[in-house]
Amino acid sequence: KVASSLAALMMVIAMTSVVTAEEVRFSLPELGSDPVVLHLQDNMSEAGEPPDLLQVFVGSSDSCCDGRTPVAGRYEHDGSRLAFLPAFGFEAGQDYVARATVQTGDVTLVPFQIASDVAATDAAVTSIYPSGDVLPENVLRFYIHFATPMAPHVAFDHIRLRDASGIVDEAAFMQFKQELWNEDRTRLTVLIDPGRIKRNVATNVELGPALLEGQRYTLEVAAGWPSADGRSVLPGFAKSFTVGSPLRTLPSLDLWDATRPCVGTQGSLYVTFDRPFDRHLLERSVSVTRYDGSNIEGTLTVGSSERSIIFTPAADWSGDTIRISIDATLEDVAANNFRDLLDHVGNDSIDDPETELIVPLNAACR
């Protein structure tokens, strides 16, 4: 659904004549999945590629849009109508600016916002993963979870890595053109620069590892970061941790330990690991089935410090054995999967790793 009555209220100049704002019209979205539509005039239809004609930016129209990264998305162009559809939907309560450019380079800016029927939730960090108090020296990813969608493009104005003396490592994180958000912008993925992790790489040689074994660090999310709807700002959050030895061996199911649930009960299956694994990959990379591969309905949760999983069946356990299967691309917190290491030294990969763990059920406790 598009609010076709909304129009740009600014003057633009064509190649040979002056046209009024009513001749350069936008249809602006009412829902997050709606497009921004620019109704093209003769002086615009041949002005260039779609991004040359229309872009959308996050933020207010004040000082827009130099230095801002346009919203990612795709275009649909039928000659008289140019539609922009955002890759992840427009966020309710967030300010946006649609910018149209004509052949002469003159620009029309139209601010808009998606209305929200949802009660506002104050900005806050709800969790950071990995959650353990001791992390390997070569940990790669941090996931920062927020209580409400956050304003984009300002993450690294607020996220810092400090050592025990309070010194900030300005080169610790990879900073991408597009920040690594989930679709509703409540989870941000932050990566330690792999060049600081991989041995004998220029950045590692020049700056050294971002984290050093035996040292203590704090991942800080500073106060003042605004929510996407602009109604609240982050109060600040800090996670401190000690650095342990690096993980430089392949994960292996031989190092996993599983309990034997009792037949005829709904007792939970506990599987513990020798190392912490990636929280969000765990949730979708491990499955529990019957020996023949048929599905077992139940709930899988990730345990403390991401070093275990707990599977609770929806019905009593039956049969003799169960099968725990993993995706070989499941990574530990240092981004080593069951086939390959992030930091290669020599021939340290496996083409066909073991991906199934067979667990006998316990019939003796019936």
C-alpha positions in Angstrom: 0.0 0.0 0.0 1.5 3.4 -1.0 0.4 6.8 0.0 0.1 8.3 -3.5 -1.1 11.7 -2.2 2.3 12.6 -0.7 4.5 14.7 -3.0 7.8 16.5 -3.0 7.3 20.2 -2.2 10.5 21.6 -3.7 11.4 23.2 -7.0 13.7 21.5 -9.5 15.2 22.7 -12.7 15.1 20.8 -16.0 17.6 21.1 -18.9 15.6 23.8 -20.7 12.8 24.9 -18.4 11.7 25.4 -14.9 9.2 22.9 -13.5 7.2 23.1 -10.3 7.5 20.6 -7.5 4.1 19.1 -8.3 5.7 17.7 -11.5 8.3 15.7 -9.6 6.2 13.4 -7.4 7.0 10.7 -4.9 4.7 8.0 -3.6 6.0 7.2 -0.1 5.6 3.9 1.8 3.1 3.4 4.6 4.4 -0.1 5.5 8.0 -1.3 5.9 7.8 -3.5 2.9 6.4 -0.8 0.6 8.6 0.8 -2.1 9.5 4.5 -2.5 8.2 5.4 -6.0 9.5 8.3 -8.1 7.1 9.2 -10.9 9.5 10.2 -13.7 9.2 13.3 -15.9 10.7 13.8 -19.4 13.7 15.6 -17.9 14.4 12.6 -15.6 13.7 9.4 -17.5 17.0 9.6 -19.4 19.1 11.1 -16.7 21.0 7.9 -15.8 20.9 4.6 -14.0 18.3 4.1 -11.3 20.7 5.0 -8.4 21.6 8.2 -10.3 17.9 9.2 -10.1 16.7 7.9 -6.8 18.4 7.0 -3.5 17.1 6.6 0.1 19.1 7.5 3.2 18.6 6.9 6.9 18.3 10.0 9.0 16.8 13.5 8.8 16.9 15.8 5.8 19.3 18.1 7.6 22.6 18.1 5.9 21.6 15.1 3.8 23.1 13.3 2.2 26.9 13.7 1.7 28.9 11.2 3.7 25.9 8.9 4.2 25.6 5.4 2.8 22.3 4.9 0.9 19.9 2.2 2.0 20.6 -1.2 0.3 17.9 -2.5 -2.0 16.7 -3.0 -5.6 15.0 -1.0 -8.3 12.1 -1.6 -10.6 11.9 0.7 -13.6 9.1 0.8 -16.1 9.9 4.0 -18.0 7.6 6.4 -16.1 7.9 5.0 -12.7 11.0 4.1 -10.7 10.4 2.1 -7.5 13.0 1.4 -4.8 12.5 -1.6 -2.6 14.7 -1.8 0.5 16.6 -5.1 1.1 15.4 -5.5 4.7 12.3 -3.3 4.8 11.9 0.2 6.2 12.0 0.3 10.0 9.0 1.8 11.8 9.8 5.0 13.6 13.0 5.6 11.7 13.6 8.8 9.8 14.4 8.4 6.1 15.1 10.8 3.2 14.2 10.1 -0.5 16.5 12.0 -2.9 15.7 12.5 -6.6 18.2 14.0 -9.0 17.4 15.5 -12.4 19.7 15.8 -15.4 21.0 19.2 -14.3 22.1 17.8 -11.0 19.4 19.6 -9.0 18.1 17.6 -6.1 14.8 17.1 -4.4 14.8 15.8 -0.8 11.6 14.3 0.8 11.7 13.1 4.4 9.4 10.3 5.4 8.8 7.9 8.3 6.9 4.6 8.7 4.3 4.9 11.4 4.5 2.4 14.3 1.5 0.8 16.1 3.9 -0.9 18.5 4.6 0.5 21.9 8.1 1.9 22.2 10.7 -0.1 23.9 13.7 1.7 25.4 17.1 1.1 23.9 19.2 -1.4 25.8 21.8 -4.1 25.2 20.1 -7.4 26.3 23.1 -9.7 25.7 26.4 -10.1 24.1 27.8 -13.4 22.7 30.1 -15.2 23.1 28.8 -15.1 26.7 31.7 -16.8 28.5 34.0 -15.1 30.9 37.0 -16.7 29.2 37.3 -16.4 25.4 40.1 -17.8 23.1 42.7 -15.4 21.9 41.5 -15.8 18.3 37.7 -15.3 18.9 36.3 -13.7 15.7 32.7 -12.6 16.2 30.7 -10.8 18.8 26.9 -10.6 18.6 25.3 -7.6 20.3 21.6 -8.0 21.0 19.4 -4.9 21.6 15.9 -4.6 23.1 14.7 -2.4 20.2 15.8 -1.6 16.6 18.8 0.7 16.7 19.9 3.6 14.4 22.3 2.3 11.8 25.6 3.7 10.5 26.8 4.9 13.9 27.8 1.5 15.5 31.5 2.2 15.7 31.0 5.6 17.2 29.8 3.6 20.3 31.5 0.2 20.2 35.1 0.0 21.6 37.5 -2.7 22.8 39.5 -1.6 25.9 42.4 -3.4 27.5 42.8 -3.6 31.3 44.4 -0.2 31.5 41.5 1.4 29.6 43.4 1.9 26.3 41.1 1.6 23.2 42.3 -0.5 20.3 41.1 1.7 17.4 42.0 -1.0 14.8 40.4 -4.0 16.5 37.2 -4.3 14.4 36.3 -4.7 10.8 34.2 -1.7 9.7 32.1 -2.5 6.6 30.3 -0.1 4.4 27.1 -1.9 5.4 26.9 -2.8 9.1 26.1 -6.5 9.8 22.5 -6.3 11.2 19.8 -8.9 11.3 16.6 -8.0 9.5 14.9 -6.1 12.3 18.1 -4.4 13.4 18.1 -5.8 16.9 21.3 -7.9 16.5 24.6 -6.5 15.3 27.5 -8.8 14.3 30.9 -7.3 15.1 34.1 -8.9 13.8 37.6 -8.7 15.1 39.8 -7.9 12.1 40.9 -11.3 10.7 44.2 -9.7 9.8 44.8 -9.3 13.5 44.1 -13.0 14.1 45.8 -14.8 11.2 49.5 -15.4 12.0 52.1 -14.0 9.6 49.6 -11.7 7.9 50.8 -8.1 7.5 48.3 -6.5 9.9 49.1 -9.1 12.6 52.8 -8.6 12.2 52.4 -4.8 12.3 49.9 -4.4 15.1 49.9 -7.7 16.8 46.8 -9.7 17.9 43.8 -7.6 19.1 43.6 -10.0 22.1 46.4 -11.4 24.0 46.3 -14.6 26.1 46.2 -14.0 29.8 45.0 -10.4 29.5 41.6 -8.9 30.4 39.5 -6.8 28.0 36.2 -5.0 27.9 33.9 -4.8 25.0 32.1 -1.5 25.6 28.9 -0.2 24.0 28.9 3.4 25.0 25.8 5.3 26.1 24.1 7.7 23.7 23.4 5.5 20.7 19.8 6.4 19.6 17.1 3.8 18.9 15.8 3.7 15.3 12.6 5.5 16.3 14.6 8.2 18.0 12.5 7.9 21.2 15.3 6.6 23.5 19.1 6.3 23.7 21.3 3.5 24.9 22.3 3.7 28.6 25.6 1.9 27.8 26.8 -1.7 28.4 30.1 -3.4 29.0 31.2 -7.1 28.8 34.6 -7.9 30.4 36.4 -11.2 29.7 39.7 -12.8 30.1 41.6 -14.2 27.1 42.5 -17.9 27.1 44.7 -19.9 24.6 43.7 -19.7 20.9 41.7 -22.4 19.2 43.8 -23.7 16.4 42.6 -27.3 16.0 39.6 -28.6 14.1 36.4 -29.3 16.0 35.6 -33.0 16.3 32.6 -34.9 17.5 35.1 -37.2 19.3 35.4 -34.4 21.8 31.6 -34.1 22.4 30.0 -35.9 25.4 26.3 -36.8 25.4 24.1 -38.1 28.2 21.9 -41.1 27.7 18.2 -40.1 28.2 15.9 -42.7 29.8 13.5 -44.5 27.5 9.8 -43.8 28.3 10.6 -40.3 29.8 10.9 -36.8 28.6 14.3 -36.2 30.3 16.5 -33.8 28.5 19.5 -34.8 26.3 22.7 -32.9 27.3 25.5 -32.6 24.9 28.7 -30.8 26.0 31.6 -29.6 23.9 35.3 -29.1 24.4 35.1 -25.5 23.2 32.5 -22.7 22.8 30.7 -22.6 19.4 29.0 -19.8 17.5 25.7 -19.2 19.3 23.5 -18.5 16.3 25.1 -21.2 14.1 24.5 -23.8 16.9 20.8 -23.0 16.9 20.4 -24.1 13.3 23.3 -26.5 12.7 22.5 -29.3 15.2 19.6 -31.8 14.9 18.4 -34.7 17.0 16.6 -37.6 15.2 15.8 -41.2 15.6 18.4 -43.6 14.3 16.6 -44.0 11.0 16.7 -40.2 10.5 13.1 -39.5 11.3 12.4 -36.3 13.1 12.0 -36.0 16.9 9.8 -33.1 17.9 11.4 -31.1 20.7 13.1 -28.0 21.9 16.9 -27.3 21.5 18.5 -24.6 23.6 22.1 -23.4 23.8 23.8 -23.9 27.2 26.0 -21.7 29.3 29.0 -20.1 27.5 27.9 -21.8 24.3 29.7 -25.0 25.4 26.6 -27.3 25.4 23.1 -27.8 24.0 20.1 -29.2 25.7 17.4 -31.0 23.8 14.0 -31.7 25.5 11.7 -34.0 23.5 8.0 -33.2 23.1 7.1 -36.8 23.8 8.7 -39.7 25.6 11.9 -41.1 24.3 11.4 -44.4 22.4 13.6 -46.9 20.5 17.2 -47.9 21.2 19.3 -45.1 19.9 19.2 -41.5 18.7 21.3 -39.6 16.2 22.8 -36.2 16.7 23.7 -34.6 13.4 25.7 -31.5 12.7 26.3 -29.3 9.7 30.1 -29.5 8.9 30.1 -25.7 8.5 29.2 -25.2 12.2 31.9 -22.9 13.5 33.5 -22.5 16.9 33.9 -18.9 18.2 37.2 -18.7 16.4 35.5 -19.5 13.0 37.0 -23.0 12.7 34.5 -25.4 11.2 34.7 -29.2 11.0 36.5 -29.1 7.7 38.7 -26.1 7.9 40.6 -23.7 10.1 40.4 -19.9 9.8 44.1 -19.6 10.4 45.8 -22.1 8.1 49.2 -23.5 8.8 50.1 -26.4 6.6 47.6 -29.2 5.7 45.1 -28.8 8.5 41.8 -29.5 6.7 39.5 -32.5 6.4 37.4 -33.2 3.3 34.9 -35.6 4.9 34.6 -35.1 8.7 32.4 -37.1 11.0 29.1 -35.3 11.4 27.0 -37.8 13.3 27.0 -38.9 16.9 25.1 -42.0 17.8 23.8 -42.1 21.4 22.2 -45.2 22.9 19.1 -44.6 25.0 19.1 -45.8 28.6 16.5 -48.6 29.0 17.7 -49.6 32.5 16.0 -46.6 34.2 12.5 -47.4 33.1 
